[in-house]
């Protein structure tokens, strides 16, 4: 049998994970150009809300999805003059 303290701790842990959730979108593109430094958008690209009830109290959790852009350069020249560069957003 679990103690009441354990249940309260699990409820608080679940709520803190629920309320503080953030996500980042991912997209890939290829080119061979001068690339800028990585950056994180300051405005969320989407927002979701959810409700949760614990011990008779209702909480509202907000999930904000941000876009982080990191450019990775891999431009190489070989016998076929092929150039590649990868744009990684995570």
N, CA, C and O atoms as CSV, one atom per row, in Angstrom:
chain,resi,resn,atom,element,x,y,z
A,1,UNK,N,N,0.847,-1.178,0.000
A,1,UNK,CA,C,0.000,0.000,0.000
A,1,UNK,C,C,0.890,1.238,0.000
A,1,UNK,O,O,1.872,1.299,0.739
A,2,UNK,N,N,0.549,2.216,-0.822
A,2,UNK,CA,C,1.340,3.439,-0.937
A,2,UNK,C,C,0.865,4.479,0.074
A,2,UNK,O,O,-0.317,4.542,0.412
A,3,UNK,N,N,1.785,5.271,0.538
A,3,UNK,CA,C,1.428,6.311,1.506
A,3,UNK,C,C,0.841,7.524,0.787
A,3,UNK,O,O,1.094,7.707,-0.403
A,4,UNK,N,N,0.048,8.370,1.495
A,4,UNK,CA,C,-0.518,9.581,0.886
A,4,UNK,C,C,0.568,10.519,0.370
A,4,UNK,O,O,0.366,11.209,-0.629
A,5,UNK,N,N,1.723,10.549,1.043
A,5,UNK,CA,C,2.814,11.420,0.606
A,5,UNK,C,C,3.301,11.019,-0.780
A,5,UNK,O,O,3.613,11.879,-1.603
A,6,UNK,N,N,3.366,9.720,-1.040
A,6,UNK,CA,C,3.800,9.239,-2.347
A,6,UNK,C,C,2.819,9.673,-3.427
A,6,UNK,O,O,3.235,10.118,-4.497
A,7,UNK,N,N,1.519,9.548,-3.162
A,7,UNK,CA,C,0.516,9.960,-4.134
A,7,UNK,C,C,0.624,11.453,-4.432
A,7,UNK,O,O,0.542,11.858,-5.591
A,8,UNK,N,N,0.806,12.271,-3.404
A,8,UNK,CA,C,0.925,13.718,-3.592
A,8,UNK,C,C,2.182,14.036,-4.394
A,8,UNK,O,O,2.145,14.885,-5.284
A,9,UNK,N,N,3.302,13.360,-4.089
A,9,UNK,CA,C,4.548,13.593,-4.824
A,9,UNK,C,C,4.386,13.236,-6.294
A,9,UNK,O,O,4.846,13.968,-7.171
A,10,UNK,N,N,3.727,12.104,-6.565
A,10,UNK,CA,C,3.511,11.707,-7.953
A,10,UNK,C,C,2.598,12.692,-8.669
A,10,UNK,O,O,2.818,12.998,-9.841
A,11,UNK,N,N,1.577,13.192,-7.981
A,11,UNK,CA,C,0.669,14.171,-8.580
A,11,UNK,C,C,1.410,15.462,-8.901
A,11,UNK,O,O,1.193,16.053,-9.959
A,12,UNK,N,N,2.282,15.905,-7.999
A,12,UNK,CA,C,3.051,17.132,-8.230
A,12,UNK,C,C,4.027,16.929,-9.380
A,12,UNK,O,O,4.176,17.817,-10.220
A,13,UNK,N,N,4.702,15.770,-9.436
A,13,UNK,CA,C,5.631,15.477,-10.523
A,13,UNK,C,C,4.889,15.447,-11.854
A,13,UNK,O,O,5.349,16.026,-12.839
A,14,UNK,N,N,3.750,14.779,-11.885
A,14,UNK,CA,C,2.961,14.704,-13.108
A,14,UNK,C,C,2.518,16.088,-13.547
A,14,UNK,O,O,2.583,16.410,-14.733
A,15,UNK,N,N,2.071,16.907,-12.614
A,15,UNK,CA,C,1.620,18.254,-12.933
A,15,UNK,C,C,2.772,19.100,-13.443
A,15,UNK,O,O,2.607,19.838,-14.414
A,16,UNK,N,N,3.947,19.009,-12.805
A,16,UNK,CA,C,5.074,19.833,-13.239
A,16,UNK,C,C,5.517,19.442,-14.644
A,16,UNK,O,O,5.911,20.307,-15.426
A,17,UNK,N,N,5.460,18.160,-14.974
A,17,UNK,CA,C,5.791,17.731,-16.329
A,17,UNK,C,C,4.716,18.220,-17.296
A,17,UNK,O,O,5.026,18.670,-18.399
A,18,UNK,N,N,3.465,18.133,-16.885
A,18,UNK,CA,C,2.329,18.521,-17.709
A,18,UNK,C,C,2.344,20.013,-18.015
A,18,UNK,O,O,2.135,20.409,-19.162
A,19,UNK,N,N,2.587,20.842,-17.010
A,19,UNK,CA,C,2.516,22.292,-17.157
A,19,UNK,C,C,3.730,22.848,-17.892
A,19,UNK,O,O,3.598,23.824,-18.630
A,20,UNK,N,N,4.907,22.256,-17.713
A,20,UNK,CA,C,6.132,22.823,-18.261
A,20,UNK,C,C,6.561,22.190,-19.583
A,20,UNK,O,O,7.741,22.242,-19.930
A,21,UNK,N,N,5.652,21.609,-20.307
A,21,UNK,CA,C,5.997,20.945,-21.552
A,21,UNK,C,C,6.247,21.967,-22.653
A,21,UNK,O,O,5.454,22.889,-22.844
A,22,UNK,N,N,7.350,21.802,-23.376
A,22,UNK,CA,C,7.629,22.608,-24.557
A,22,UNK,C,C,8.113,21.677,-25.649
A,22,UNK,O,O,8.752,20.663,-25.368
A,23,UNK,N,N,7.817,22.008,-26.876
A,23,UNK,CA,C,8.212,21.180,-28.001
A,23,UNK,C,C,8.937,22.025,-29.031
A,23,UNK,O,O,8.815,23.250,-29.052
A,24,UNK,N,N,9.688,21.355,-29.879
A,24,UNK,CA,C,10.408,22.033,-30.949
A,24,UNK,C,C,10.140,21.283,-32.244
A,24,UNK,O,O,10.210,20.055,-32.278
A,25,UNK,N,N,9.833,22.017,-33.310
A,25,UNK,CA,C,9.549,21.369,-34.588
A,25,UNK,C,C,10.840,21.042,-35.331
A,25,UNK,O,O,11.895,21.603,-35.036
A,26,UNK,N,N,10.748,20.134,-36.292
A,26,UNK,CA,C,11.922,19.701,-37.046
A,26,UNK,C,C,11.655,19.810,-38.542
A,26,UNK,O,O,10.572,19.473,-39.020
A,27,UNK,N,N,12.667,20.289,-39.277
A,27,UNK,CA,C,12.564,20.413,-40.726
A,27,UNK,C,C,13.968,20.310,-41.314
A,27,UNK,O,O,14.918,20.812,-40.713
A,28,UNK,N,N,14.121,19.674,-42.466
A,28,UNK,CA,C,15.427,19.525,-43.100
A,28,UNK,C,C,15.390,20.091,-44.513
A,28,UNK,O,O,14.389,19.967,-45.219
A,29,UNK,N,N,16.496,20.716,-44.917
A,29,UNK,CA,C,16.641,21.239,-46.266
A,29,UNK,C,C,18.105,21.120,-46.663
A,29,UNK,O,O,18.978,21.059,-45.797
A,30,UNK,N,N,18.383,21.087,-47.961
A,30,UNK,CA,C,19.767,20.950,-48.414
A,30,UNK,C,C,20.126,22.094,-49.355
A,30,UNK,O,O,19.352,22.439,-50.248
A,31,UNK,N,N,21.311,22.683,-49.151
A,31,UNK,CA,C,21.842,23.714,-50.037
A,31,UNK,C,C,23.325,23.857,-49.753
A,31,UNK,O,O,23.847,23.196,-48.856
A,32,UNK,N,N,24.010,24.708,-50.500
A,32,UNK,CA,C,25.425,24.952,-50.251
A,32,UNK,C,C,25.669,26.451,-50.352
A,32,UNK,O,O,26.090,26.954,-51.394
A,33,UNK,N,N,25.402,27.152,-49.267
A,33,UNK,CA,C,25.524,28.603,-49.217
A,33,UNK,C,C,26.175,29.001,-47.906
A,33,UNK,O,O,26.421,28.155,-47.046
A,34,UNK,N,N,26.457,30.292,-47.752
A,34,UNK,CA,C,26.921,30.801,-46.469
A,34,UNK,C,C,25.759,30.679,-45.492
A,34,UNK,O,O,24.633,31.065,-45.805
A,35,UNK,N,N,26.033,30.146,-44.318
A,35,UNK,CA,C,24.945,29.882,-43.388
A,35,UNK,C,C,25.087,30.711,-42.114
A,35,UNK,O,O,26.206,30.925,-41.648
A,36,UNK,N,N,23.982,31.180,-41.541
A,36,UNK,CA,C,24.021,31.989,-40.317
A,36,UNK,C,C,24.180,31.136,-39.061
A,36,UNK,O,O,24.172,29.906,-39.121
A,37,UNK,N,N,24.324,31.808,-37.934
A,37,UNK,CA,C,24.439,31.143,-36.636
A,37,UNK,C,C,23.087,30.552,-36.232
A,37,UNK,O,O,22.046,31.017,-36.695
A,38,UNK,N,N,23.096,29.522,-35.365
A,38,UNK,CA,C,21.837,28.945,-34.879
A,38,UNK,C,C,21.049,29.955,-34.041
A,38,UNK,O,O,21.636,30.835,-33.412
A,39,UNK,N,N,19.758,29.828,-34.036
A,39,UNK,CA,C,18.933,30.688,-33.197
A,39,UNK,C,C,17.633,29.982,-32.831
A,39,UNK,O,O,17.218,29.028,-33.489
A,40,UNK,N,N,17.004,30.469,-31.774
A,40,UNK,CA,C,15.711,29.954,-31.321
A,40,UNK,C,C,14.682,31.055,-31.500
A,40,UNK,O,O,14.867,32.170,-31.012
A,41,UNK,N,N,13.611,30.749,-32.191
A,41,UNK,CA,C,12.539,31.724,-32.356
A,41,UNK,C,C,12.013,32.140,-30.987
A,41,UNK,O,O,11.959,31.318,-30.072
A,42,UNK,N,N,11.627,33.395,-30.838
A,42,UNK,CA,C,11.126,33.885,-29.550
A,42,UNK,C,C,9.611,33.793,-29.445
A,42,UNK,O,O,9.054,33.917,-28.354
A,43,UNK,N,N,8.949,33.577,-30.563
A,43,UNK,CA,C,7.497,33.452,-30.569
A,43,UNK,C,C,7.134,32.000,-30.856
A,43,UNK,O,O,7.642,31.418,-31.815
A,44,UNK,N,N,6.262,31.402,-30.039
A,44,UNK,CA,C,5.873,30.015,-30.300
A,44,UNK,C,C,5.174,29.890,-31.652
A,44,UNK,O,O,4.440,30.788,-32.065
A,45,UNK,N,N,5.408,28.763,-32.342
A,45,UNK,CA,C,4.720,28.546,-33.613
A,45,UNK,C,C,3.336,27.935,-33.394
A,45,UNK,O,O,2.494,27.962,-34.292
A,46,UNK,N,N,3.102,27.384,-32.199
A,46,UNK,CA,C,1.763,26.933,-31.826
A,46,UNK,C,C,1.681,26.805,-30.305
A,46,UNK,O,O,2.697,26.695,-29.619
A,47,UNK,N,N,0.464,26.823,-29.801
A,47,UNK,CA,C,0.212,26.704,-28.364
A,47,UNK,C,C,-0.990,25.789,-28.166
A,47,UNK,O,O,-1.992,25.903,-28.872
A,48,UNK,N,N,-0.879,24.871,-27.188
A,48,UNK,CA,C,-1.986,23.976,-26.852
A,48,UNK,C,C,-2.267,24.095,-25.358
A,48,UNK,O,O,-1.351,24.323,-24.568
A,49,UNK,N,N,-3.516,23.944,-24.974
A,49,UNK,CA,C,-3.866,23.919,-23.551
A,49,UNK,C,C,-4.584,22.610,-23.243
A,49,UNK,O,O,-5.286,22.052,-24.085
A,50,UNK,N,N,-4.390,22.136,-22.013
A,50,UNK,CA,C,-5.059,20.919,-21.538
A,50,UNK,C,C,-5.419,21.128,-20.076
A,50,UNK,O,O,-4.770,21.902,-19.372
A,51,UNK,N,N,-6.451,20.436,-19.625
A,51,UNK,CA,C,-6.811,20.499,-18.211
A,51,UNK,C,C,-6.509,19.166,-17.549
A,51,UNK,O,O,-6.559,18.112,-18.184
A,52,UNK,N,N,-6.194,19.230,-16.254
A,52,UNK,CA,C,-5.880,18.033,-15.475
A,52,UNK,C,C,-6.469,18.230,-14.086
A,52,UNK,O,O,-6.391,19.323,-13.526
A,53,UNK,N,N,-7.053,17.182,-13.531
A,53,UNK,CA,C,-7.603,17.247,-12.186
A,53,UNK,C,C,-6.814,16.318,-11.280
A,53,UNK,O,O,-6.584,15.157,-11.618
A,54,UNK,N,N,-6.396,16.837,-10.117
A,54,UNK,CA,C,-5.650,16.055,-9.142
A,54,UNK,C,C,-6.146,16.426,-7.757
A,54,UNK,O,O,-6.149,17.599,-7.384
A,55,UNK,N,N,-6.564,15.426,-6.996
A,55,UNK,CA,C,-7.085,15.637,-5.641
A,55,UNK,C,C,-8.187,16.689,-5.612
A,55,UNK,O,O,-8.239,17.512,-4.698
A,56,UNK,N,N,-9.060,16.664,-6.602
A,56,UNK,CA,C,-10.193,17.573,-6.631
A,56,UNK,C,C,-9.874,18.964,-7.154
A,56,UNK,O,O,-10.781,19.791,-7.255
A,57,UNK,N,N,-8.619,19.258,-7.491
A,57,UNK,CA,C,-8.252,20.564,-8.028
A,57,UNK,C,C,-7.994,20.438,-9.525
A,57,UNK,O,O,-7.378,19.473,-9.977
A,58,UNK,N,N,-8.467,21.413,-10.287
A,58,UNK,CA,C,-8.273,21.413,-11.728
A,58,UNK,C,C,-7.143,22.369,-12.088
A,58,UNK,O,O,-7.092,23.501,-11.610
A,59,UNK,N,N,-6.238,21.892,-12.942
A,59,UNK,CA,C,-5.100,22.690,-13.390
A,59,UNK,C,C,-5.152,22.809,-14.910
A,59,UNK,O,O,-5.636,21.906,-15.592
A,60,UNK,N,N,-4.659,23.912,-15.431
A,60,UNK,CA,C,-4.572,24.111,-16.872
A,60,UNK,C,C,-3.102,24.093,-17.259
A,60,UNK,O,O,-2.305,24.868,-16.731
A,61,UNK,N,N,-2.746,23.207,-18.181
A,61,UNK,CA,C,-1.371,23.123,-18.677
A,61,UNK,C,C,-1.284,23.754,-20.053
A,61,UNK,O,O,-2.177,23.568,-20.879
A,62,UNK,N,N,-0.220,24.498,-20.306
A,62,UNK,CA,C,-0.011,25.156,-21.591
A,62,UNK,C,C,1.264,24.603,-22.220
A,62,UNK,O,O,2.326,24.620,-21.596
A,63,UNK,N,N,1.162,24.118,-23.441
A,63,UNK,CA,C,2.321,23.629,-24.181
A,63,UNK,C,C,2.614,24.614,-25.302
A,63,UNK,O,O,1.759,24.866,-26.151
A,64,UNK,N,N,3.822,25.173,-25.307
A,64,UNK,CA,C,4.239,26.083,-26.368
A,64,UNK,C,C,5.255,25.364,-27.250
A,64,UNK,O,O,6.190,24.745,-26.742
A,65,UNK,N,N,5.078,25.443,-28.556
A,65,UNK,CA,C,5.993,24.808,-29.498
A,65,UNK,C,C,6.843,25.899,-30.137
A,65,UNK,O,O,6.321,26.813,-30.775
A,66,UNK,N,N,8.174,25.791,-29.956
A,66,UNK,CA,C,9.116,26.767,-30.504
A,66,UNK,C,C,9.897,26.137,-31.650
A,66,UNK,O,O,9.981,24.914,-31.762
A,67,UNK,N,N,10.458,26.974,-32.484
A,67,UNK,CA,C,11.274,26.500,-33.595
A,67,UNK,C,C,12.714,26.925,-33.353
A,67,UNK,O,O,13.002,28.110,-33.183
A,68,UNK,N,N,13.605,25.958,-33.340
A,68,UNK,CA,C,15.035,26.219,-33.185
A,68,UNK,C,C,15.723,25.871,-34.498
A,68,UNK,O,O,15.532,24.778,-35.032
A,69,UNK,N,N,16.516,26.792,-35.018
A,69,UNK,CA,C,17.164,26.569,-36.302
A,69,UNK,C,C,18.670,26.474,-36.109
A,69,UNK,O,O,19.294,27.391,-35.577
A,70,UNK,N,N,19.248,25.362,-36.543
A,70,UNK,CA,C,20.696,25.158,-36.517
A,70,UNK,C,C,21.132,24.779,-37.926
A,70,UNK,O,O,20.587,23.845,-38.515
A,71,UNK,N,N,22.089,25.483,-38.458
A,71,UNK,CA,C,22.602,25.195,-39.791
A,71,UNK,C,C,23.895,24.411,-39.661
A,71,UNK,O,O,24.771,24.773,-38.876
A,72,UNK,N,N,24.016,23.337,-40.431
A,72,UNK,CA,C,25.225,22.525,-40.423
A,72,UNK,C,C,25.760,22.489,-41.848
A,72,UNK,O,O,25.070,22.042,-42.764
A,73,UNK,N,N,26.988,22.960,-42.034
A,73,UNK,CA,C,27.566,23.027,-43.370
A,73,UNK,C,C,28.419,21.798,-43.650
A,73,UNK,O,O,29.219,21.379,-42.813
A,74,UNK,N,N,28.238,21.224,-44.840
A,74,UNK,CA,C,29.051,20.092,-45.266
A,74,UNK,C,C,29.242,20.194,-46.778
A,74,UNK,O,O,28.886,19.276,-47.517
A,75,UNK,N,N,29.800,21.306,-47.232
A,75,UNK,CA,C,30.019,21.518,-48.661
A,75,UNK,C,C,31.389,20.972,-49.030
A,75,UNK,O,O,32.410,21.446,-48.530
A,76,UNK,N,N,31.409,19.987,-49.893
A,76,UNK,CA,C,32.666,19.361,-50.306
A,76,UNK,C,C,32.740,19.335,-51.826
A,76,UNK,O,O,31.716,19.287,-52.507
A,77,UNK,N,N,33.955,19.366,-52.349
A,77,UNK,CA,C,34.156,19.270,-53.786
A,77,UNK,C,C,34.847,17.945,-54.071
A,77,UNK,O,O,35.854,17.617,-53.445
A,78,UNK,N,N,34.312,17.198,-55.002
A,78,UNK,CA,C,34.970,15.963,-55.415
A,78,UNK,C,C,35.071,15.966,-56.943
A,78,UNK,O,O,34.895,17.011,-57.570
A,79,UNK,N,N,35.345,14.838,-57.532
A,79,UNK,CA,C,35.501,14.769,-58.984
A,79,UNK,C,C,34.233,15.174,-59.736
A,79,UNK,O,O,34.304,15.570,-60.899
A,80,UNK,N,N,33.093,15.079,-59.091
A,80,UNK,CA,C,31.833,15.389,-59.762
A,80,UNK,C,C,31.295,16.762,-59.377
A,80,UNK,O,O,30.193,17.128,-59.784
A,81,UNK,N,N,32.058,17.525,-58.599
A,81,UNK,CA,C,31.640,18.860,-58.151
A,81,UNK,C,C,30.265,18.833,-57.488
A,81,UNK,O,O,29.409,19.664,-57.792
A,82,UNK,N,N,30.058,17.891,-56.597
A,82,UNK,CA,C,28.802,17.818,-55.862
A,82,UNK,C,C,28.941,18.610,-54.576
A,82,UNK,O,O,29.948,18.497,-53.877
A,83,UNK,N,N,27.946,19.400,-54.266
A,83,UNK,CA,C,27.958,20.223,-53.065
A,83,UNK,C,C,26.737,19.866,-52.225
A,83,UNK,O,O,25.623,19.764,-52.739
A,84,UNK,N,N,26.959,19.681,-50.948
A,84,UNK,CA,C,25.829,19.401,-50.061
A,84,UNK,C,C,25.970,20.194,-48.776
A,84,UNK,O,O,27.077,20.435,-48.294
A,85,UNK,N,N,24.861,20.585,-48.243
A,85,UNK,CA,C,24.807,21.255,-46.956
A,85,UNK,C,C,23.477,20.874,-46.335
A,85,UNK,O,O,22.477,20.742,-47.040
A,86,UNK,N,N,23.456,20.698,-45.043
A,86,UNK,CA,C,22.232,20.266,-44.377
A,86,UNK,C,C,21.761,21.325,-43.402
A,86,UNK,O,O,22.546,21.838,-42.604
A,87,UNK,N,N,20.488,21.652,-43.466
A,87,UNK,CA,C,19.854,22.559,-42.523
A,87,UNK,C,C,19.123,21.686,-41.516
A,87,UNK,O,O,18.223,20.931,-41.885
A,88,UNK,N,N,19.504,21.785,-40.240
A,88,UNK,CA,C,18.887,20.970,-39.202
A,88,UNK,C,C,18.148,21.891,-38.250
A,88,UNK,O,O,18.750,22.802,-37.681
A,89,UNK,N,N,16.877,21.676,-38.070
A,89,UNK,CA,C,16.076,22.430,-37.110
A,89,UNK,C,C,15.593,21.443,-36.075
A,89,UNK,O,O,14.903,20.478,-36.403
A,90,UNK,N,N,15.955,21.681,-34.814
A,90,UNK,CA,C,15.576,20.747,-33.753
A,90,UNK,C,C,15.052,21.479,-32.569
A,90,UNK,O,O,14.682,20.858,-31.573
